[in-house]
């Protein structure tokens, strides 16, 4: 029991430690301008300094807000670009609204275009799921057809049952035909969406123009 509690304590300590943005050494030797620059270049909001303040409070150290803000502004210059906005949009991430007014239009333009690519990727995935489900149904129907044919030719099956099985067999073949037509249509639709996505990606990756 003691060993179990010790193991839980160690796991909890690791988990809680992982939540801290800075350790003791980093807090003691912090270059707050560089930390702000790094955070800004990752698209973190200025308020992210609160996480550092909380991490370093355990060691009686407070961040230098002025230095952090100076670095954060520099970092946003690297982050708030068309390309970064595009990448964020393609990943389906929301518009995080951290860019200054003079840079926001570039970032927003890239993000909106990236979201178009993301939407098409989602559509392709959904179509792939529908195609897979249709193929699974086709496999099930193929098994049913084999089973029904075996019963029809079996000497142990009565004539009345064979007549019903023949009707079911015809219905199964009809369902197979409809599903195959659906799959063909889905494959065609997917190809069209892939073509559109690739065309847009090529155009949008060229830049904001």
C-alpha positions in Angstrom: 0.0 0.0 0.0 2.8 2.4 0.9 4.6 1.6 -2.3 1.4 2.3 -4.2 1.0 5.7 -2.6 4.6 6.5 -3.3 4.1 5.7 -6.9 1.0 7.9 -7.2 2.9 10.7 -5.5 5.8 10.5 -7.9 3.4 10.5 -10.9 1.5 13.5 -9.5 4.7 15.4 -8.9 5.9 14.7 -12.5 2.5 15.8 -13.9 2.4 19.0 -11.8 6.0 19.8 -12.6 5.2 19.5 -16.3 2.6 22.2 -16.0 5.2 24.8 -14.9 6.5 26.9 -17.8 9.9 27.6 -16.1 12.0 25.7 -13.5 14.0 27.3 -10.8 17.2 27.6 -12.8 15.3 29.2 -15.7 13.6 31.7 -13.4 16.9 32.6 -11.7 18.7 33.2 -15.0 15.7 34.4 -17.0 16.3 36.8 -20.0 12.7 38.1 -20.0 13.1 39.8 -23.4 14.2 36.5 -25.0 11.4 34.6 -23.2 8.9 37.2 -24.4 10.3 36.9 -28.0 10.0 33.1 -27.9 6.4 33.2 -26.6 5.4 35.9 -29.1 6.9 33.9 -32.0 4.8 31.0 -31.0 1.6 33.1 -31.0 1.1 33.2 -27.3 -0.9 36.2 -26.0 0.9 38.8 -23.8 -1.1 37.5 -20.9 0.9 34.3 -21.1 3.4 36.0 -18.8 1.0 35.1 -16.0 2.1 31.4 -16.4 5.7 32.4 -15.9 4.8 34.6 -13.0 3.1 31.6 -11.3 6.0 29.3 -12.1 8.6 31.7 -10.7 6.6 32.8 -7.7 7.6 29.6 -5.9 11.2 30.9 -6.0 10.3 34.5 -5.1 11.1 35.8 -8.5 8.9 38.1 -10.6 9.1 38.5 -14.4 10.3 41.8 -15.8 7.1 42.9 -17.6 8.7 45.7 -19.6 11.5 43.4 -21.0 9.0 40.6 -21.6 6.7 42.9 -23.5 9.5 44.2 -25.6 10.5 40.7 -26.6 6.9 39.6 -27.1 6.3 42.5 -29.5 9.4 41.4 -31.5 8.2 37.8 -31.4 4.8 38.7 -32.8 6.6 40.3 -35.8 7.8 36.8 -36.6 4.5 35.1 -35.9 1.9 37.4 -37.5 2.6 36.6 -41.1 0.5 35.2 -43.9 2.4 31.9 -43.8 1.8 31.4 -40.1 -1.9 32.2 -40.4 -2.2 29.8 -43.3 -0.5 27.0 -41.4 -2.8 27.6 -38.4 -5.9 27.6 -40.6 -4.8 24.4 -42.4 -4.5 22.6 -39.0 -8.1 23.7 -38.2 -6.9 26.0 -35.4 -9.0 29.0 -34.4 -7.9 32.6 -35.1 -6.2 33.5 -31.9 -6.4 37.2 -32.2 -2.9 38.1 -30.9 -1.6 40.1 -33.8 -1.3 44.0 -33.7 -3.5 45.9 -36.1 -0.7 46.6 -38.6 0.0 42.8 -39.1 -3.4 41.3 -38.5 -4.7 41.6 -42.1 -1.8 39.4 -43.4 -2.3 36.8 -40.7 -6.1 36.8 -41.1 -5.9 36.4 -44.8 -3.6 33.4 -44.5 -5.8 31.9 -41.8 -9.0 32.2 -43.8 -7.4 30.6 -46.8 -5.9 27.8 -44.6 -9.4 27.2 -43.2 -10.6 26.6 -46.8 -8.0 23.9 -47.2 -8.9 22.5 -43.8 -12.6 22.3 -44.7 -11.8 20.4 -47.9 -9.6 18.0 -46.0 -12.4 17.3 -43.6 -14.7 16.7 -46.5 -12.3 14.3 -48.0 -12.0 12.4 -44.7 -15.8 12.2 -44.4 -16.0 10.9 -47.9 -13.4 8.3 -47.2 -15.4 7.1 -44.1 -18.5 6.8 -46.3 -16.6 4.8 -48.9 -15.2 2.5 -46.2 -18.7 2.0 -44.7 -20.0 1.2 -48.2 -17.3 -1.4 -48.8 -18.0 -3.0 -45.4 -21.7 -3.3 -46.4 -20.6 -4.8 -49.8 -18.5 -7.4 -48.0 -21.5 -8.3 -45.7 -23.8 -8.6 -48.7 -21.2 -10.7 -50.6 -21.2 -13.1 -47.6 -25.0 -13.2 -47.5 -25.1 -14.0 -51.2 -22.7 -16.9 -50.8 -24.8 -18.2 -47.8 -28.0 -17.9 -49.8 -26.6 -19.7 -52.8 -25.4 -22.5 -50.6 -28.9 -22.9 -49.1 -30.6 -22.8 -52.5 -28.5 -25.6 -53.9 -28.7 -27.6 -50.7 -30.9 -30.7 -50.8 -32.0 -30.0 -47.3 -33.7 -26.7 -48.2 -37.4 -27.0 -49.0 -38.8 -25.6 -52.3 -40.8 -22.9 -50.5 -37.7 -21.8 -48.7 -35.7 -21.8 -51.9 -38.3 -19.5 -53.5 -38.0 -17.0 -50.7 -34.2 -17.3 -50.9 -34.3 -16.5 -54.6 -36.2 -13.3 -53.9 -33.8 -12.3 -51.2 -30.9 -13.1 -53.5 -32.3 -10.8 -56.2 -32.7 -8.1 -53.6 -29.2 -8.6 -52.4 -27.8 -8.3 -55.9 -29.9 -5.1 -56.4 -28.5 -3.7 -53.2 -25.0 -4.5 -54.3 -25.5 -2.7 -57.6 -26.8 0.4 -55.8 -23.9 0.4 -53.3 -21.4 0.0 -56.1 -22.9 3.0 -57.9 -22.8 5.0 -54.6 -19.1 4.1 -54.2 -18.3 5.1 -57.7 -20.1 8.5 -57.2 -18.3 9.0 -53.9 -14.9 8.3 -55.5 -15.7 10.8 -58.2 -16.7 13.4 -55.7 -13.6 12.8 -53.6 -11.4 13.1 -56.7 -13.0 16.5 -57.5 -12.5 17.8 -54.0 -8.9 16.6 -54.0 -8.3 18.4 -57.2 -9.9 21.6 -55.9 -7.9 21.4 -52.6 -4.6 20.9 -54.5 -5.3 23.8 -56.8 -6.2 26.1 -53.9 -3.2 25.0 -51.9 -0.8 25.7 -54.8 -2.4 29.1 -55.3 -2.6 30.1 -51.6 0.9 28.9 -50.7 2.3 31.3 -53.3 1.4 34.2 -51.0 -1.3 36.7 -50.1 -1.7 38.1 -53.6 
